[in-house]
């Protein structure tokens, strides 16, 4: 029986290796993967979203520590949580997606992928389109690059190039992008159609590693097979990335690695909700504020403080109603209105204590000064001492 089980597991493994799938290459300075890891379509979508910097209002229902570690390892460089608005230190990014690549992992031995995506779905094909006028929203210049200058009829190859917009500078015109040295160098190694992937893979990965080392360019290469099923309905609400057709209110969010939060549709605060350890000072939308702070912990409302900044405005709740009809209220504070605000009672108590201490000290000082004064001489002027008897 043990021999039969071993043979069955070996056969399943061999079938997996021979099967066609989706493959993801993550080329940057931070991660050098010694082997190919296996992820599902949902985690792969989250990794690509982070690498494309398309994480605004995107939710990911993952709490497993190993999966979160993969997300951090392969997610590329991320902007600081409390950035000062400057994006000049962020790397440039290349996103290459080639469809109809029906190859098994054995066909990629010239350069093994970092991630092998199990059961890839159509959202990996439709998400992550180029976002027009992205410089106004994210401070990023983004372009669709012609996949081949020499093959006008190329198909199945999509290339998107983006870079941070420096201070007081404008994005390049679209006609200038094909003339960039990086893009011109890339075209000599980029497959112009899916059938060229196997022959050009090694040289493509090699030039992308060269870009990473010399030009600080992060590259993401995604190979997708010709047959892709629809995404499961239970994951639809957090499997969509921001595309060019989506508006600001229709975007989804993936929080930073320090806090991954499940999405929910409740209109009130959830009792089984755990706040993240670090809460941003501002949120880009009201929905992001409500979902991250659990509707301000049920003790306030999210409001627009200023442009692109939503935060919690804390209020008061009724703790109890006394027999005489008076009410005892609790004032709330904190970034998510999660703490009782005791500042007013403390200030009143401290002020009363200071005033009383000052009054007592003043009274004691006055009594001491009065006791140390000499009595006036007129008090003893009319008093005669005893006379000696004769």
C-alpha positions in Angstrom: 0.0 0.0 0.0 2.9 2.4 0.8 4.4 1.6 -2.6 1.2 2.4 -4.4 0.8 5.7 -2.5 4.4 6.7 -3.3 3.8 5.8 -7.0 0.6 7.9 -7.0 2.3 10.9 -5.5 5.2 10.7 -8.0 2.8 10.4 -10.9 0.9 13.5 -9.6 4.2 15.4 -9.3 5.3 14.4 -12.8 1.9 15.5 -14.2 2.3 18.9 -12.5 5.8 19.4 -13.9 4.6 18.5 -17.4 1.5 20.6 -17.2 1.4 24.1 -18.7 0.9 27.0 -16.4 1.7 30.7 -15.8 5.1 31.8 -14.8 6.3 35.0 -13.2 9.8 36.5 -13.2 10.6 39.2 -10.6 13.9 40.9 -11.5 15.1 43.5 -9.1 18.0 44.1 -6.6 16.2 42.9 -3.5 15.5 39.2 -4.3 17.6 36.5 -5.8 15.5 33.4 -5.6 17.5 30.1 -5.6 14.5 28.1 -6.7 11.0 28.4 -8.2 8.2 28.9 -5.7 4.6 27.9 -6.3 1.7 30.4 -5.7 -1.9 30.7 -6.5 -3.5 33.2 -8.9 -4.7 35.4 -6.1 -1.2 35.9 -4.5 0.4 36.3 -8.0 -2.1 39.1 -8.7 -1.2 40.8 -5.4 2.5 40.5 -6.1 2.1 42.1 -9.6 -0.1 44.9 -8.1 2.6 45.8 -5.7 5.3 45.7 -8.3 3.2 47.9 -10.6 2.4 50.3 -7.7 -1.3 49.7 -8.3 -2.2 48.9 -4.7 -4.5 51.9 -4.0 -7.8 50.6 -2.5 -7.0 46.9 -3.2 -7.8 44.3 -0.6 -6.2 40.9 -0.1 -7.8 38.3 2.2 -4.5 36.6 3.1 -3.3 36.1 6.7 -1.0 33.2 6.4 2.6 34.2 7.4 4.3 32.2 4.6 2.1 33.8 2.0 2.7 37.3 3.4 6.4 36.6 3.4 6.2 35.7 -0.3 4.3 38.9 -0.9 7.0 41.0 0.8 9.9 39.0 -0.9 8.6 39.3 -4.5 6.7 42.6 -4.2 9.6 44.8 -5.2 10.5 48.1 -3.6 7.8 50.0 -1.8 7.4 53.6 -0.9 7.7 54.5 2.8 4.5 54.4 4.8 4.8 58.0 5.7 6.4 59.4 2.6 7.1 63.1 2.2 5.6 63.2 -1.3 8.9 62.8 -3.2 9.1 59.8 -5.5 12.5 60.5 -7.1 14.2 57.6 -5.3 11.8 55.0 -6.6 13.0 52.7 -9.4 11.7 52.6 -13.0 9.5 49.7 -13.8 9.0 47.4 -16.8 6.0 45.1 -17.0 6.1 42.5 -19.8 3.1 40.2 -20.3 3.1 37.6 -23.0 0.0 35.5 -23.6 -0.5 32.2 -25.4 2.8 30.8 -24.0 1.9 27.2 -23.8 5.1 25.9 -22.2 5.7 23.5 -19.4 8.2 24.4 -16.7 10.7 22.0 -18.3 10.8 24.2 -21.3 12.0 27.1 -19.2 15.2 25.4 -18.0 17.3 28.1 -19.7 16.1 30.6 -17.1 13.7 29.2 -14.4 10.9 31.5 -13.2 10.7 32.9 -9.7 7.1 31.9 -9.3 5.0 29.2 -10.8 1.3 30.2 -10.8 -1.1 27.3 -10.1 -4.4 27.5 -12.0 -4.0 31.0 -13.4 -7.3 32.8 -14.1 -8.4 35.5 -16.6 -7.9 38.4 -14.2 -4.1 38.0 -14.7 -4.9 38.7 -18.4 -7.3 41.6 -18.0 -5.8 43.4 -15.0 -2.7 45.7 -14.8 -3.4 47.6 -18.0 -1.6 50.9 -18.5 -3.1 53.8 -16.6 -3.4 57.1 -18.6 -2.5 60.4 -16.9 -1.2 58.5 -13.9 1.2 61.4 -13.1 -1.6 63.4 -11.7 -2.7 60.8 -9.3 0.4 58.8 -8.4 3.3 61.0 -9.6 4.3 58.3 -12.1 4.8 58.5 -15.9 3.5 55.4 -17.6 3.5 54.4 -21.2 2.6 51.5 -23.5 5.7 50.5 -25.4 5.5 49.0 -28.9 6.6 45.4 -28.4 8.8 45.4 -31.5 10.1 48.1 -33.8 10.9 45.5 -36.4 7.6 43.5 -36.3 4.6 45.8 -36.8 2.2 42.8 -36.7 3.4 41.4 -33.4 0.7 40.0 -31.1 0.4 38.6 -27.6 3.2 40.8 -26.2 2.4 43.7 -23.9 5.1 46.1 -22.5 4.5 48.9 -20.1 7.2 51.2 -18.9 6.9 53.6 -15.9 9.1 55.8 -13.9 8.7 58.3 -11.1 8.0 61.9 -12.0 10.7 64.1 -10.6 10.0 67.5 -9.0 9.1 70.3 -11.4 9.6 68.0 -14.5 7.1 66.8 -17.0 6.6 63.3 -18.4 8.1 62.6 -21.8 5.9 62.6 -24.9 4.7 59.1 -26.0 6.7 59.5 -29.2 9.9 59.8 -27.2 9.6 56.6 -25.3 10.7 54.2 -28.2 13.8 56.3 -28.5 15.0 55.8 -24.9 18.2 53.8 -24.7 16.6 51.3 -22.4 13.7 50.6 -24.7 15.9 50.4 -27.8 18.2 47.9 -26.0 15.2 45.9 -24.9 13.8 45.4 -28.4 16.8 43.4 -29.5 16.0 40.7 -26.8 12.2 41.0 -26.5 10.1 38.3 -28.2 7.8 39.8 -30.8 5.4 36.9 -30.6 4.7 34.0 -28.1 6.4 31.4 -30.3 9.8 33.2 -29.7 9.7 33.0 -25.9 11.6 29.8 -25.6 14.5 30.9 -27.8 14.8 34.4 -26.5 14.1 33.8 -22.8 17.7 33.5 -21.5 18.8 36.7 -23.3 15.7 38.6 -22.2 16.3 37.8 -18.5 19.9 38.6 -18.9 19.3 42.1 -20.3 16.6 42.8 -17.6 19.1 41.8 -14.9 21.6 44.2 -16.5 18.9 47.0 -16.4 18.4 46.2 -12.7 22.1 46.5 -11.9 23.0 49.5 -13.9 19.8 51.6 -14.4 17.8 50.6 -11.3 14.9 49.2 -13.3 12.5 46.7 -11.7 11.2 44.2 -14.3 8.1 41.9 -14.0 7.7 39.3 -16.7 4.4 37.3 -16.9 3.8 34.3 -19.2 0.2 33.2 -19.5 -1.1 30.1 -21.3 -3.8 30.3 -24.0 -6.5 28.7 -21.8 -7.5 30.7 -18.7 -10.6 30.0 -16.5 -12.7 32.7 -15.0 -11.7 33.8 -11.4 -13.8 32.2 -8.6 -16.6 34.4 -7.4 -15.5 34.3 -3.7 -12.3 36.1 -4.7 -13.7 38.5 -7.2 -14.0 41.4 -4.7 -10.2 41.5 -4.2 -8.8 40.0 -7.4 -9.3 43.0 -9.6 -6.5 45.5 -10.2 -6.9 49.1 -11.2 -7.1 49.5 -15.0 -7.3 52.4 -17.4 -11.1 52.3 -17.5 -11.6 52.3 -13.7 -12.4 55.5 -11.9 -11.0 56.6 -8.5 -14.1 55.4 -6.7 -14.0 52.0 -8.4 -10.4 51.1 -7.4 -9.5 48.4 -4.9 -6.8 48.5 -2.4 -4.0 46.2 -1.1 -2.6 47.5 2.2 1.2 47.5 2.9 2.8 44.4 4.2 2.6 45.7 7.7 -1.1 45.4 7.7 -3.2 43.0 5.5 -6.9 43.4 6.2 -9.9 41.3 5.0 -12.5 43.3 3.1 -16.1 43.3 4.4 -19.4 44.8 3.4 -20.9 45.6 6.7 -22.1 49.2 7.2 -21.2 49.3 10.9 -18.1 48.4 12.8 -17.3 44.8 13.2 -16.7 43.4 16.7 -14.2 40.8 15.4 -11.9 43.3 13.7 -8.2 43.8 14.6 -6.8 47.2 13.9 -3.4 47.4 12.1 -0.4 48.2 14.3 0.4 51.3 12.3 -2.5 53.5 11.1 -1.7 56.1 8.4 -2.3 59.8 9.2 -4.2 60.2 6.0 -6.2 57.9 3.6 -6.7 58.5 -0.1 -10.4 57.8 0.0 -13.3 57.6 2.4 -13.7 53.9 1.8 -10.1 53.2 2.6 -10.4 55.1 5.8 -13.6 53.3 6.8 -12.3 49.8 6.0 -8.8 50.3 7.5 -10.1 51.8 10.8 -13.2 49.6 11.0 -15.5 52.6 10.5 -13.4 54.6 13.0 -14.0 51.7 15.5 -17.7 52.7 15.6 -16.9 55.8 17.5 -16.7 58.4 14.7 -16.9 59.1 11.0 -14.4 59.5 8.2 -14.3 62.9 6.7 -12.2 64.8 4.1 -9.7 66.9 5.9 -8.2 68.3 2.7 -7.3 67.1 -0.8 -6.7 63.4 -1.0 -6.7 63.1 2.8 -9.4 61.4 4.7 -9.2 60.8 8.5 -11.4 59.9 11.5 -13.4 62.5 13.3 -14.0 61.0 16.8 -17.2 61.6 18.7 -18.9 60.6 22.0 -20.9 57.6 23.0 -23.4 57.1 25.8 -21.9 54.9 28.5 -25.0 54.8 30.7 -28.2 56.6 31.6 -28.7 57.4 35.2 -32.0 57.1 37.1 -32.4 60.9 37.2 -32.2 61.0 33.3 -28.7 62.3 33.1 -26.3 60.6 30.7 -22.7 59.6 31.2 -20.8 59.9 27.9 -17.4 58.7 26.7 -15.2 60.8 24.5 -13.0 58.8 22.0 -9.7 59.7 20.4 -6.8 58.2 18.5 -6.2 57.8 14.7 -9.0 55.2 14.6 -11.0 56.5 17.5 -10.0 53.3 19.3 -9.0 54.9 22.7 -11.0 56.7 25.4 -10.1 60.4 25.4 -9.4 61.2 29.0 -7.6 64.4 28.3 -10.4 66.7 29.4 -11.0 64.9 32.8 -7.3 64.8 33.3 -6.9 68.5 32.6 -9.8 69.4 35.0 -8.4 67.1 37.7 -4.9 68.3 37.3 -5.9 71.9 37.2 -8.1 71.5 40.4 -5.1 69.8 42.1 -2.7 72.6 41.2 -5.1 75.3 42.3 -5.8 73.6 45.6 -2.1 73.0 46.3 -1.4 76.7 45.5 -4.2 77.8 47.9 -3.0 75.6 50.7 0.6 76.6 50.2 -0.5 80.3 50.2 -2.5 79.9 53.4 0.3 78.2 55.2 2.8 80.8 54.1 0.5 83.6 55.2 0.0 82.0 58.7 3.7 81.5 59.0 4.5 85.1 58.1 1.9 86.4 60.6 3.3 84.3 63.4 6.8 85.5 62.9 6.0 89.2 63.2 6.8 91.0 66.5 3.9 92.4 68.6 3.5 96.2 68.7 4.9 97.9 71.9 1.6 99.6 72.8 0.2 96.4 74.0 2.5 96.3 77.0 2.8 100.0 77.6 0.1 100.3 80.3 1.0 97.2 82.2 3.1 97.5 85.3 5.2 94.9 86.7 4.7 93.5 90.3 5.9 95.7 93.1 8.2 94.3 95.8 6.7 94.3 99.3 8.1 96.7 101.9 
